[in-house]
Amino acid sequence: MENVSASEVYQLMKNVYGTNSMCHRSAWYRNFHSERSSTDIRSQPGQAHVVIIKEAVASVNLLMRINQQITTQEITVEMCMSKGSVHKILHERLQYRKVCALYAPKHFTAEQKIHYMSISL
């Protein structure tokens, strides 16, 4: 619908929606009458914020401790969570990072350092 004037678009909408289509002036009046106070373009609602509850973090942590070779896809299926939420829990909350084929904490204790050194040799 390139190079179509606003009045032509209005006529097309009128043909499709009939008398149910609201004119632009009526839409502005309704918005200002109900809640709007500025002519600035409102920000469009984006992706919803992810709420990660402590129980989910604890459950993912338990899965990781049981099987450090578990994949994020397996955790996603097991926990019925999105891949992004699982990634956020693993990397930001639990501070795990992938070492070879298993997840490991970013900050190792002395015992963990010795253990992982012995495994890698």
N, C-alpha and C positions, 0 to 999 in steps of 0.2 A: 504494500500500500504506500509506495513512495510517491511523492509529489501529489498528495491528496490534501486538500484544504480541510480546515477544521469543520467548516459547515458541511462538507461532503461526508466526513466521518460521522458527524452528528446525524445526518440523514440516513446513512447506512445503519447506525445503531437504532434509529427510530424504526427503520424497516424490520430489523431483527427483533427488537424488544417491544415494539409497539408503544402503547401508552404507558407501559411499565418503566420505560427508560426515564431516568432523572436528568434534568438539564444541569449544566455545569453550575449555574447560579444557585439552584436549589441545593446542590451538594455542598457548596461553600456555606450557604446559610445554615444548613443542618449542622455542619461541623462547628461553626462558630457559635451557634446557639447552644450546642450541647457541651463541648469541652474545650475547643480550640481557642487560643487567644493570640496567636501569631501567624503571620503569613509565611514564615520560614518553612521550608520543606522539612517535614518530620523525618527523622531517621527511620529507616525501615527495620522492622524486627529481623535480627539475624538469627544465627544458630543459637539455640537455647544453651544456657550455661550448663555445664556438666556438674551435677552434684554427686560427689563421691562420699559415701557414708563410711564410717569407721568399720562397720561389719564387712563391707565389701573389701576394704584394704586388708583386714585380718584374714578373710577367706582366700584372697589371692596370695597373701604371704604364706598361708598354710599350704596351699597347692605348690608353691615354689619350694618350700622346705621338704615336702614329700618327694617331689620329682623336679630336680633342677634342670632337666632336659625337656621339660614341657614347653610347648610353643605358645605364642600369644594366641594363635588361632584356637588351640585346644582350651586355653583359659577362657577365651571368648565364648566358646560353645558351652563349657562347663558352668560358667557363671551367668550366662545369658546377658552379657554386657556387650557394648560396642567395642570394636578394636581400639578406638581412640581412648576410651576410658581405661581399658586394660593397660595400654601403653603409658598413660598418665600415671596410673597407680604404680606400675613397675619402675618407671624412670624418675618420677618426681616425688612420689610419696615414699616408696620403699628404697629408692636410690640403687636399683639394680642396673647392671649393664651386662651386655652379652660378652662373654669370654669364651672364644671357640664355640662349642656347641651347648654351653650351659650358662645360665644366669648366675652372676656372683655379685655380692655387695661391692659398692664402689670403694668403701674404706674397709680394709681387712684388719682383723686382729692379728696379733703375732702368731697365734696357733693356725689361723686360716692361711697366712702367708706361707708357713712351713708346709701345711697340708697341700696347698695348690702348687707349690714348688716341687714337692715329691711326686705329685700326679703328672706334672708336665715333663719330668725327666725320664 
